[in-house]
Amino acid sequence: FIGYVDAAMPLFEKTGIADSLDGGVIALSGPKDVTGFLTALGALRLWAREPKVKMSKLS
């Protein structure tokens, strides 16, 4: 999971990933959002990403 503030968006745009951010990339607009972010970390995995990983390339 990645927590980010608006100031990080230009970095996402520069690297070409701004349009493909998924549920594991969580905007933090203030200190209260950190609690929700930490709760999301408890999920440990973002299962929707699993099919995108090609295990043969990792071996």
TORKESE-195845 format. One record per atom (N, C-alpha, C, O, CB): residue number from 1; residue in one letter; chain; atom name; y, x, z. Coordinates in nm, 2 decimals, decimal comma. Each point is the difference from the previous one (the first is absolute). Glycine has a CB too. Layout:
N
num=NUM residuo=A cadena=A atomo=CA v=Y u=X w=Z $
...
***
This chain:
59
num=1 residuo=F cadena=A atomo=N v=-0,12 u=0,08 w=0,00 $
num=1 residuo=F cadena=A atomo=CA v=0,12 u=-0,08 w=0,00 $
num=1 residuo=F cadena=A atomo=C v=0,12 u=0,09 w=0,00 $
num=1 residuo=F cadena=A atomo=O v=0,01 u=0,11 w=0,06 $
num=1 residuo=F cadena=A atomo=CB v=-0,13 u=-0,29 w=0,06 $
num=2 residuo=I cadena=A atomo=N v=0,23 u=0,13 w=-0,18 $
num=2 residuo=I cadena=A atomo=CA v=0,12 u=0,07 w=-0,01 $
num=2 residuo=I cadena=A atomo=C v=0,11 u=-0,10 w=0,04 $
num=2 residuo=I cadena=A atomo=O v=0,02 u=-0,11 w=-0,06 $
num=2 residuo=I cadena=A atomo=CB v=-0,10 u=0,26 w=-0,13 $
num=3 residuo=G cadena=A atomo=N v=0,16 u=-0,11 w=0,29 $
num=3 residuo=G cadena=A atomo=CA v=0,11 u=-0,08 w=0,04 $
num=3 residuo=G cadena=A atomo=C v=0,13 u=0,07 w=-0,05 $
num=3 residuo=G cadena=A atomo=O v=0,01 u=0,12 w=0,00 $
num=3 residuo=G cadena=A atomo=CB v=-0,13 u=-0,20 w=0,21 $
num=4 residuo=Y cadena=A atomo=N v=0,21 u=0,00 w=-0,27 $
num=4 residuo=Y cadena=A atomo=CA v=0,11 u=0,06 w=-0,06 $
num=4 residuo=Y cadena=A atomo=C v=0,13 u=-0,08 w=0,02 $
num=4 residuo=Y cadena=A atomo=O v=-0,01 u=-0,12 w=0,03 $
num=4 residuo=Y cadena=A atomo=CB v=-0,14 u=0,22 w=-0,20 $
num=5 residuo=V cadena=A atomo=N v=0,26 u=-0,03 w=0,16 $
num=5 residuo=V cadena=A atomo=CA v=0,13 u=-0,07 w=0,01 $
num=5 residuo=V cadena=A atomo=C v=0,06 u=0,00 w=-0,15 $
num=5 residuo=V cadena=A atomo=O v=-0,05 u=0,07 w=-0,08 $
num=5 residuo=V cadena=A atomo=CB v=0,09 u=0,00 w=0,33 $
num=6 residuo=D cadena=A atomo=N v=0,06 u=-0,16 w=-0,27 $
num=6 residuo=D cadena=A atomo=CA v=0,06 u=-0,01 w=-0,13 $
num=6 residuo=D cadena=A atomo=C v=0,04 u=0,13 w=-0,06 $
num=6 residuo=D cadena=A atomo=O v=0,00 u=0,02 w=-0,12 $
num=6 residuo=D cadena=A atomo=CB v=0,08 u=-0,24 w=0,19 $
num=7 residuo=A cadena=A atomo=N v=-0,03 u=0,31 w=0,01 $
num=7 residuo=A cadena=A atomo=CA v=0,04 u=0,13 w=-0,05 $
num=7 residuo=A cadena=A atomo=C v=-0,11 u=0,08 w=-0,07 $
num=7 residuo=A cadena=A atomo=O v=0,03 u=0,09 w=-0,08 $
num=7 residuo=A cadena=A atomo=CB v=0,14 u=-0,08 w=0,26 $
num=8 residuo=A cadena=A atomo=N v=-0,29 u=-0,05 w=-0,16 $
num=8 residuo=A cadena=A atomo=CA v=-0,12 u=0,07 w=-0,07 $
num=8 residuo=A cadena=A atomo=C v=-0,02 u=-0,05 w=-0,14 $
num=8 residuo=A cadena=A atomo=O v=-0,08 u=0,06 w=-0,07 $
num=8 residuo=A cadena=A atomo=CB v=-0,02 u=-0,02 w=0,30 $
num=9 residuo=M cadena=A atomo=N v=0,15 u=-0,16 w=-0,26 $
num=9 residuo=M cadena=A atomo=CA v=-0,03 u=-0,06 w=-0,13 $
num=9 residuo=M cadena=A atomo=C v=0,04 u=0,09 w=-0,12 $
num=9 residuo=M cadena=A atomo=O v=-0,08 u=0,00 w=-0,09 $
num=9 residuo=M cadena=A atomo=CB v=0,12 u=-0,22 w=0,20 $
num=10 residuo=P cadena=A atomo=N v=0,07 u=0,29 w=-0,11 $
num=10 residuo=P cadena=A atomo=CA v=0,02 u=0,09 w=-0,11 $
num=10 residuo=P cadena=A atomo=C v=-0,11 u=0,10 w=-0,02 $
num=10 residuo=P cadena=A atomo=O v=-0,03 u=0,04 w=-0,12 $
num=10 residuo=P cadena=A atomo=CB v=0,28 u=-0,07 w=0,16 $
num=11 residuo=L cadena=A atomo=N v=-0,31 u=0,08 w=0,07 $
num=11 residuo=L cadena=A atomo=CA v=-0,11 u=0,09 w=-0,01 $
num=11 residuo=L cadena=A atomo=C v=-0,12 u=-0,07 w=-0,07 $
num=11 residuo=L cadena=A atomo=O v=-0,07 u=0,06 w=-0,09 $
num=11 residuo=L cadena=A atomo=CB v=0,15 u=0,06 w=0,30 $
num=12 residuo=F cadena=A atomo=N v=-0,11 u=-0,24 w=-0,17 $
num=12 residuo=F cadena=A atomo=CA v=-0,11 u=-0,07 w=-0,07 $
num=12 residuo=F cadena=A atomo=C v=0,03 u=-0,03 w=-0,15 $
num=12 residuo=F cadena=A atomo=O v=-0,09 u=0,01 w=-0,08 $
num=12 residuo=F cadena=A atomo=CB v=0,04 u=-0,12 w=0,30 $
num=13 residuo=E cadena=A atomo=N v=0,17 u=0,08 w=-0,25 $
num=13 residuo=E cadena=A atomo=CA v=0,04 u=-0,02 w=-0,14 $
num=13 residuo=E cadena=A atomo=C v=-0,01 u=0,13 w=-0,08 $
num=13 residuo=E cadena=A atomo=O v=-0,05 u=0,00 w=-0,11 $
num=13 residuo=E cadena=A atomo=CB v=0,21 u=-0,18 w=0,18 $
num=14 residuo=K cadena=A atomo=N v=-0,12 u=0,29 w=-0,01 $
num=14 residuo=K cadena=A atomo=CA v=0,00 u=0,13 w=-0,07 $
num=14 residuo=K cadena=A atomo=C v=-0,14 u=0,05 w=-0,03 $
num=14 residuo=K cadena=A atomo=O v=-0,03 u=0,06 w=-0,10 $
num=14 residuo=K cadena=A atomo=CB v=0,24 u=0,00 w=0,22 $
num=15 residuo=T cadena=A atomo=N v=-0,30 u=-0,10 w=-0,03 $
num=15 residuo=T cadena=A atomo=CA v=-0,14 u=0,04 w=-0,02 $
num=15 residuo=T cadena=A atomo=C v=-0,08 u=-0,10 w=-0,08 $
num=15 residuo=T cadena=A atomo=O v=-0,12 u=0,02 w=-0,04 $
num=15 residuo=T cadena=A atomo=CB v=0,13 u=0,10 w=0,26 $
num=16 residuo=G cadena=A atomo=N v=0,05 u=-0,23 w=-0,26 $
num=16 residuo=G cadena=A atomo=CA v=-0,06 u=-0,10 w=-0,08 $
num=16 residuo=G cadena=A atomo=C v=-0,09 u=-0,10 w=0,07 $
num=16 residuo=G cadena=A atomo=O v=-0,08 u=-0,06 w=-0,07 $
num=16 residuo=G cadena=A atomo=CB v=0,10 u=0,23 w=-0,11 $
num=17 residuo=I cadena=A atomo=N v=-0,02 u=-0,17 w=0,31 $
num=17 residuo=I cadena=A atomo=CA v=-0,09 u=-0,09 w=0,07 $
num=17 residuo=I cadena=A atomo=C v=0,07 u=-0,13 w=0,05 $
num=17 residuo=I cadena=A atomo=O v=-0,07 u=-0,08 w=0,07 $
num=17 residuo=I cadena=A atomo=CB v=-0,06 u=0,28 w=-0,01 $
num=18 residuo=A cadena=A atomo=N v=0,26 u=-0,21 w=-0,07 $
num=18 residuo=A cadena=A atomo=CA v=0,07 u=-0,11 w=0,06 $
num=18 residuo=A cadena=A atomo=C v=-0,05 u=-0,14 w=-0,05 $
num=18 residuo=A cadena=A atomo=O v=0,00 u=-0,09 w=0,08 $
num=18 residuo=A cadena=A atomo=CB v=0,20 u=0,24 w=-0,07 $
num=19 residuo=D cadena=A atomo=N v=-0,25 u=-0,16 w=-0,13 $
num=19 residuo=D cadena=A atomo=CA v=-0,05 u=-0,13 w=-0,05 $
num=19 residuo=D cadena=A atomo=C v=-0,14 u=-0,02 w=0,04 $
num=19 residuo=D cadena=A atomo=O v=-0,06 u=-0,11 w=-0,03 $
num=19 residuo=D cadena=A atomo=CB v=0,22 u=0,12 w=-0,16 $
num=20 residuo=S cadena=A atomo=N v=-0,23 u=0,08 w=0,25 $
num=20 residuo=S cadena=A atomo=CA v=-0,14 u=-0,02 w=0,03 $
num=20 residuo=S cadena=A atomo=C v=-0,03 u=0,01 w=0,16 $
num=20 residuo=S cadena=A atomo=O v=-0,11 u=0,03 w=0,04 $
num=20 residuo=S cadena=A atomo=CB v=0,06 u=0,07 w=-0,27 $
num=21 residuo=L cadena=A atomo=N v=0,15 u=-0,11 w=0,31 $
num=21 residuo=L cadena=A atomo=CA v=-0,02 u=0,00 w=0,14 $
num=21 residuo=L cadena=A atomo=C v=-0,08 u=-0,12 w=0,04 $
num=21 residuo=L cadena=A atomo=O v=0,02 u=-0,11 w=-0,04 $
num=21 residuo=L cadena=A atomo=CB v=0,20 u=0,23 w=0,08 $
num=22 residuo=D cadena=A atomo=N v=-0,32 u=-0,10 w=0,05 $
num=22 residuo=D cadena=A atomo=CA v=-0,09 u=-0,11 w=0,04 $
num=22 residuo=D cadena=A atomo=C v=0,02 u=-0,03 w=0,14 $
num=22 residuo=D cadena=A atomo=O v=0,10 u=0,04 w=0,07 $
num=22 residuo=D cadena=A atomo=CB v=-0,27 u=0,03 w=-0,24 $
num=23 residuo=G cadena=A atomo=N v=0,08 u=-0,15 w=0,23 $
num=23 residuo=G cadena=A atomo=CA v=0,01 u=-0,05 w=0,13 $
num=23 residuo=G cadena=A atomo=C v=-0,01 u=0,11 w=0,11 $
num=23 residuo=G cadena=A atomo=O v=0,03 u=-0,02 w=0,12 $
num=23 residuo=G cadena=A atomo=CB v=-0,12 u=-0,19 w=-0,20 $
num=24 residuo=G cadena=A atomo=N v=0,05 u=0,33 w=0,04 $
num=24 residuo=G cadena=A atomo=CA v=0,00 u=0,11 w=0,09 $
num=24 residuo=G cadena=A atomo=C v=0,13 u=0,08 w=0,01 $
num=24 residuo=G cadena=A atomo=O v=0,01 u=0,09 w=0,08 $
num=24 residuo=G cadena=A atomo=CB v=-0,25 u=-0,07 w=-0,13 $
num=25 residuo=V cadena=A atomo=N v=0,34 u=-0,06 w=-0,02 $
num=25 residuo=V cadena=A atomo=CA v=0,13 u=0,06 w=0,00 $
num=25 residuo=V cadena=A atomo=C v=0,09 u=-0,11 w=0,06 $
num=25 residuo=V cadena=A atomo=O v=0,03 u=-0,10 w=-0,07 $
num=25 residuo=V cadena=A atomo=CB v=-0,07 u=0,26 w=-0,13 $
num=26 residuo=I cadena=A atomo=N v=0,09 u=-0,13 w=0,32 $
num=26 residuo=I cadena=A atomo=CA v=0,07 u=-0,11 w=0,08 $
num=26 residuo=I cadena=A atomo=C v=0,15 u=0,04 w=0,02 $
num=26 residuo=I cadena=A atomo=O v=0,03 u=0,11 w=0,06 $
num=26 residuo=I cadena=A atomo=CB v=-0,25 u=-0,17 w=0,05 $
num=27 residuo=A cadena=A atomo=N v=0,31 u=-0,03 w=-0,15 $
num=27 residuo=A cadena=A atomo=CA v=0,14 u=0,02 w=0,02 $
num=27 residuo=A cadena=A atomo=C v=0,03 u=-0,02 w=0,15 $
num=27 residuo=A cadena=A atomo=O v=-0,04 u=-0,09 w=0,06 $
num=27 residuo=A cadena=A atomo=CB v=0,09 u=0,02 w=-0,30 $
num=28 residuo=L cadena=A atomo=N v=0,03 u=0,16 w=0,29 $
num=28 residuo=L cadena=A atomo=CA v=0,05 u=0,00 w=0,14 $
num=28 residuo=L cadena=A atomo=C v=0,15 u=-0,02 w=-0,01 $
num=28 residuo=L cadena=A atomo=O v=0,07 u=0,10 w=-0,03 $
num=28 residuo=L cadena=A atomo=CB v=-0,26 u=0,04 w=0,12 $
num=29 residuo=S cadena=A atomo=N v=0,24 u=-0,26 w=-0,05 $
num=29 residuo=S cadena=A atomo=CA v=0,14 u=-0,02 w=-0,01 $
num=29 residuo=S cadena=A atomo=C v=0,07 u=0,02 w=0,14 $
num=29 residuo=S cadena=A atomo=O v=0,12 u=-0,01 w=0,01 $
num=29 residuo=S cadena=A atomo=CB v=-0,16 u=-0,15 w=-0,20 $
num=30 residuo=G cadena=A atomo=N v=-0,04 u=0,18 w=0,29 $
num=30 residuo=G cadena=A atomo=CA v=0,06 u=0,03 w=0,13 $
num=30 residuo=G cadena=A atomo=C v=-0,10 u=0,03 w=0,11 $
num=30 residuo=G cadena=A atomo=O v=-0,12 u=0,00 w=-0,03 $
num=30 residuo=G cadena=A atomo=CB v=0,30 u=-0,16 w=-0,03 $
num=31 residuo=P cadena=A atomo=N v=-0,14 u=0,19 w=0,18 $
num=31 residuo=P cadena=A atomo=CA v=-0,09 u=0,04 w=0,10 $
num=31 residuo=P cadena=A atomo=C v=-0,11 u=-0,10 w=0,03 $
num=31 residuo=P cadena=A atomo=O v=-0,11 u=0,03 w=0,04 $
num=31 residuo=P cadena=A atomo=CB v=0,29 u=0,10 w=0,06 $
num=32 residuo=K cadena=A atomo=N v=-0,15 u=-0,26 w=-0,11 $
num=32 residuo=K cadena=A atomo=CA v=-0,10 u=-0,10 w=0,03 $
num=32 residuo=K cadena=A atomo=C v=-0,11 u=0,00 w=-0,10 $
num=32 residuo=K cadena=A atomo=O v=-0,11 u=-0,05 w=0,03 $
num=32 residuo=K cadena=A atomo=CB v=0,29 u=-0,09 w=0,07 $
num=33 residuo=D cadena=A atomo=N v=-0,16 u=0,19 w=-0,22 $
num=33 residuo=D cadena=A atomo=CA v=-0,11 u=0,00 w=-0,11 $
num=33 residuo=D cadena=A atomo=C v=-0,10 u=0,11 w=0,04 $
num=33 residuo=D cadena=A atomo=O v=-0,11 u=-0,01 w=-0,06 $
num=33 residuo=D cadena=A atomo=CB v=0,28 u=-0,07 w=-0,11 $
num=34 residuo=V cadena=A atomo=N v=-0,14 u=0,17 w=0,25 $
num=34 residuo=V cadena=A atomo=CA v=-0,10 u=0,11 w=0,03 $
num=34 residuo=V cadena=A atomo=C v=-0,12 u=-0,06 w=0,07 $
num=34 residuo=V cadena=A atomo=O v=-0,11 u=0,04 w=-0,02 $
num=34 residuo=V cadena=A atomo=CB v=0,30 u=0,12 w=0,04 $
num=35 residuo=T cadena=A atomo=N v=-0,17 u=-0,26 w=0,07 $
num=35 residuo=T cadena=A atomo=CA v=-0,11 u=-0,07 w=0,07 $
num=35 residuo=T cadena=A atomo=C v=-0,10 u=-0,06 w=-0,10 $
num=35 residuo=T cadena=A atomo=O v=-0,12 u=0,02 w=0,01 $
num=35 residuo=T cadena=A atomo=CB v=0,27 u=-0,07 w=0,18 $
num=36 residuo=G cadena=A atomo=N v=-0,10 u=-0,02 w=-0,29 $
num=36 residuo=G cadena=A atomo=CA v=-0,08 u=-0,06 w=-0,11 $
num=36 residuo=G cadena=A atomo=C v=-0,07 u=0,11 w=-0,08 $
num=36 residuo=G cadena=A atomo=O v=-0,12 u=-0,02 w=-0,03 $
num=36 residuo=G cadena=A atomo=CB v=0,27 u=-0,17 w=0,02 $
num=37 residuo=F cadena=A atomo=N v=-0,08 u=0,30 w=-0,01 $
num=37 residuo=F cadena=A atomo=CA v=-0,06 u=0,11 w=-0,08 $
num=37 residuo=F cadena=A atomo=C v=-0,12 u=0,06 w=0,08 $
num=37 residuo=F cadena=A atomo=O v=-0,11 u=0,03 w=-0,05 $
num=37 residuo=F cadena=A atomo=CB v=0,33 u=0,02 w=-0,06 $
num=38 residuo=L cadena=A atomo=N v=-0,20 u=-0,03 w=0,24 $
num=38 residuo=L cadena=A atomo=CA v=-0,10 u=0,06 w=0,09 $
num=38 residuo=L cadena=A atomo=C v=-0,12 u=-0,10 w=0,01 $
num=38 residuo=L cadena=A atomo=O v=-0,12 u=0,05 w=0,00 $
num=38 residuo=L cadena=A atomo=CB v=0,29 u=0,08 w=0,13 $
num=39 residuo=T cadena=A atomo=N v=-0,15 u=-0,26 w=-0,13 $
num=39 residuo=T cadena=A atomo=CA v=-0,11 u=-0,09 w=0,00 $
num=39 residuo=T cadena=A atomo=C v=-0,08 u=0,01 w=-0,13 $
num=39 residuo=T cadena=A atomo=O v=-0,12 u=-0,01 w=0,00 $
num=39 residuo=T cadena=A atomo=CB v=0,26 u=-0,15 w=0,15 $
num=40 residuo=A cadena=A atomo=N v=-0,07 u=0,17 w=-0,27 $
num=40 residuo=A cadena=A atomo=CA v=-0,07 u=0,01 w=-0,13 $
num=40 residuo=A cadena=A atomo=C v=-0,08 u=0,13 w=0,00 $
num=40 residuo=A cadena=A atomo=O v=-0,11 u=0,00 w=-0,07 $
num=40 residuo=A cadena=A atomo=CB v=0,30 u=-0,12 w=-0,04 $
num=41 residuo=L cadena=A atomo=N v=-0,15 u=0,22 w=0,18 $
num=41 residuo=L cadena=A atomo=CA v=-0,08 u=0,12 w=0,00 $
num=41 residuo=L cadena=A atomo=C v=-0,14 u=-0,02 w=0,06 $
num=41 residuo=L cadena=A atomo=O v=-0,10 u=0,07 w=-0,03 $
num=41 residuo=L cadena=A atomo=CB v=0,31 u=0,06 w=0,05 $
num=42 residuo=G cadena=A atomo=N v=-0,22 u=-0,23 w=0,07 $
num=42 residuo=G cadena=A atomo=CA v=-0,13 u=-0,03 w=0,06 $
num=42 residuo=G cadena=A atomo=C v=-0,10 u=-0,05 w=-0,10 $
num=42 residuo=G cadena=A atomo=O v=-0,12 u=0,00 w=0,03 $
num=42 residuo=G cadena=A atomo=CB v=0,24 u=-0,06 w=0,17 $
num=43 residuo=A cadena=A atomo=N v=-0,08 u=0,02 w=-0,32 $
num=43 residuo=A cadena=A atomo=CA v=-0,10 u=-0,04 w=-0,10 $
num=43 residuo=A cadena=A atomo=C v=-0,08 u=0,11 w=-0,06 $
num=43 residuo=A cadena=A atomo=O v=-0,11 u=-0,02 w=-0,05 $
num=43 residuo=A cadena=A atomo=CB v=0,27 u=-0,17 w=0,00 $
num=44 residuo=L cadena=A atomo=N v=-0,11 u=0,31 w=0,07 $
num=44 residuo=L cadena=A atomo=CA v=-0,06 u=0,13 w=-0,04 $
num=44 residuo=L cadena=A atomo=C v=-0,02 u=0,02 w=-0,15 $
num=44 residuo=L cadena=A atomo=O v=0,01 u=0,11 w=-0,05 $
num=44 residuo=L cadena=A atomo=CB v=-0,12 u=-0,12 w=0,26 $
num=45 residuo=R cadena=A atomo=N v=0,09 u=-0,10 w=-0,28 $
num=45 residuo=R cadena=A atomo=CA v=-0,02 u=0,01 w=-0,15 $
num=45 residuo=R cadena=A atomo=C v=0,07 u=-0,12 w=-0,07 $
num=45 residuo=R cadena=A atomo=O v=0,02 u=-0,11 w=0,06 $
num=45 residuo=R cadena=A atomo=CB v=-0,24 u=0,23 w=-0,02 $
num=46 residuo=L cadena=A atomo=N v=0,26 u=-0,09 w=-0,16 $
num=46 residuo=L cadena=A atomo=CA v=0,06 u=-0,10 w=-0,08 $
num=46 residuo=L cadena=A atomo=C v=-0,11 u=-0,03 w=-0,11 $
num=46 residuo=L cadena=A atomo=O v=-0,01 u=0,07 w=-0,10 $
num=46 residuo=L cadena=A atomo=CB v=0,26 u=-0,01 w=0,14 $
num=47 residuo=W cadena=A atomo=N v=-0,34 u=-0,15 w=-0,01 $
num=47 residuo=W cadena=A atomo=CA v=-0,12 u=-0,02 w=-0,08 $
num=47 residuo=W cadena=A atomo=C v=0,03 u=-0,03 w=-0,15 $
num=47 residuo=W cadena=A atomo=O v=-0,08 u=0,03 w=-0,08 $
num=47 residuo=W cadena=A atomo=CB v=-0,03 u=-0,12 w=0,28 $
num=48 residuo=A cadena=A atomo=N v=0,23 u=0,04 w=-0,23 $
num=48 residuo=A cadena=A atomo=CA v=0,03 u=-0,03 w=-0,14 $
num=48 residuo=A cadena=A atomo=C v=0,01 u=0,13 w=-0,08 $
num=48 residuo=A cadena=A atomo=O v=-0,01 u=0,00 w=-0,12 $
num=48 residuo=A cadena=A atomo=CB v=0,13 u=-0,20 w=0,19 $
num=49 residuo=R cadena=A atomo=N v=-0,10 u=0,31 w=0,00 $
num=49 residuo=R cadena=A atomo=CA v=0,01 u=0,13 w=-0,08 $
num=49 residuo=R cadena=A atomo=C v=-0,14 u=0,06 w=-0,03 $
num=49 residuo=R cadena=A atomo=O v=-0,01 u=0,08 w=-0,09 $
num=49 residuo=R cadena=A atomo=CB v=0,22 u=-0,04 w=0,21 $
num=50 residuo=E cadena=A atomo=N v=-0,31 u=-0,08 w=-0,05 $
num=50 residuo=E cadena=A atomo=CA v=-0,14 u=0,06 w=-0,02 $
num=50 residuo=E cadena=A atomo=C v=-0,04 u=0,00 w=-0,14 $
num=50 residuo=E cadena=A atomo=O v=-0,05 u=0,11 w=-0,05 $
num=50 residuo=E cadena=A atomo=CB v=0,00 u=-0,19 w=0,27 $
num=51 residuo=P cadena=A atomo=N v=0,06 u=-0,03 w=-0,30 $
num=51 residuo=P cadena=A atomo=CA v=-0,05 u=0,01 w=-0,14 $
num=51 residuo=P cadena=A atomo=C v=0,07 u=0,10 w=-0,09 $
num=51 residuo=P cadena=A atomo=O v=-0,05 u=0,04 w=-0,10 $
num=51 residuo=P cadena=A atomo=CB v=-0,01 u=-0,28 w=0,13 $
num=52 residuo=K cadena=A atomo=N v=0,18 u=0,28 w=0,01 $
num=52 residuo=K cadena=A atomo=CA v=0,08 u=0,10 w=-0,07 $
num=52 residuo=K cadena=A atomo=C v=-0,05 u=0,14 w=0,02 $
num=52 residuo=K cadena=A atomo=O v=0,04 u=0,09 w=-0,08 $
num=52 residuo=K cadena=A atomo=CB v=0,16 u=-0,25 w=0,09 $
num=53 residuo=V cadena=A atomo=N v=-0,28 u=0,19 w=0,09 $
num=53 residuo=V cadena=A atomo=CA v=-0,04 u=0,13 w=0,03 $
num=53 residuo=V cadena=A atomo=C v=-0,13 u=0,03 w=-0,08 $
num=53 residuo=V cadena=A atomo=O v=-0,09 u=-0,08 w=0,01 $
num=53 residuo=V cadena=A atomo=CB v=0,20 u=0,07 w=0,22 $
num=54 residuo=K cadena=A atomo=N v=-0,11 u=0,11 w=-0,31 $
num=54 residuo=K cadena=A atomo=CA v=-0,12 u=0,04 w=-0,07 $
num=54 residuo=K cadena=A atomo=C v=-0,07 u=0,11 w=0,07 $
num=54 residuo=K cadena=A atomo=O v=0,04 u=0,12 w=0,00 $
num=54 residuo=K cadena=A atomo=CB v=0,07 u=-0,19 w=-0,22 $
num=55 residuo=M cadena=A atomo=N v=-0,22 u=0,03 w=0,28 $
num=55 residuo=M cadena=A atomo=CA v=-0,07 u=0,10 w=0,09 $
num=55 residuo=M cadena=A atomo=C v=-0,05 u=0,12 w=-0,08 $
num=55 residuo=M cadena=A atomo=O v=-0,01 u=0,11 w=0,06 $
num=55 residuo=M cadena=A atomo=CB v=-0,06 u=-0,30 w=0,09 $
num=56 residuo=S cadena=A atomo=N v=0,03 u=0,17 w=-0,27 $
num=56 residuo=S cadena=A atomo=CA v=-0,05 u=0,11 w=-0,08 $
num=56 residuo=S cadena=A atomo=C v=0,10 u=0,11 w=-0,02 $
num=56 residuo=S cadena=A atomo=O v=-0,04 u=0,12 w=-0,01 $
num=56 residuo=S cadena=A atomo=CB v=-0,11 u=-0,28 w=-0,11 $
num=57 residuo=K cadena=A atomo=N v=0,28 u=0,13 w=0,12 $
num=57 residuo=K cadena=A atomo=CA v=0,10 u=0,11 w=-0,01 $
num=57 residuo=K cadena=A atomo=C v=0,02 u=0,07 w=0,13 $
num=57 residuo=K cadena=A atomo=O v=0,06 u=0,11 w=0,00 $
num=57 residuo=K cadena=A atomo=CB v=0,05 u=-0,25 w=-0,18 $
num=58 residuo=L cadena=A atomo=N v=-0,15 u=0,08 w=0,29 $
num=58 residuo=L cadena=A atomo=CA v=0,02 u=0,06 w=0,13 $
num=58 residuo=L cadena=A atomo=C v=-0,11 u=0,10 w=0,04 $
num=58 residuo=L cadena=A atomo=O v=0,01 u=0,08 w=0,09 $
num=58 residuo=L cadena=A atomo=CB v=0,11 u=-0,28 w=-0,02 $
num=59 residuo=S cadena=A atomo=N v=-0,24 u=0,19 w=-0,14 $
num=59 residuo=S cadena=A atomo=CA v=-0,11 u=0,09 w=0,03 $
num=59 residuo=S cadena=A atomo=C v=0,02 u=0,13 w=-0,06 $
num=59 residuo=S cadena=A atomo=O v=-0,09 u=0,09 w=0,02 $
num=59 residuo=S cadena=A atomo=CB v=-0,06 u=-0,28 w=-0,01 $
***
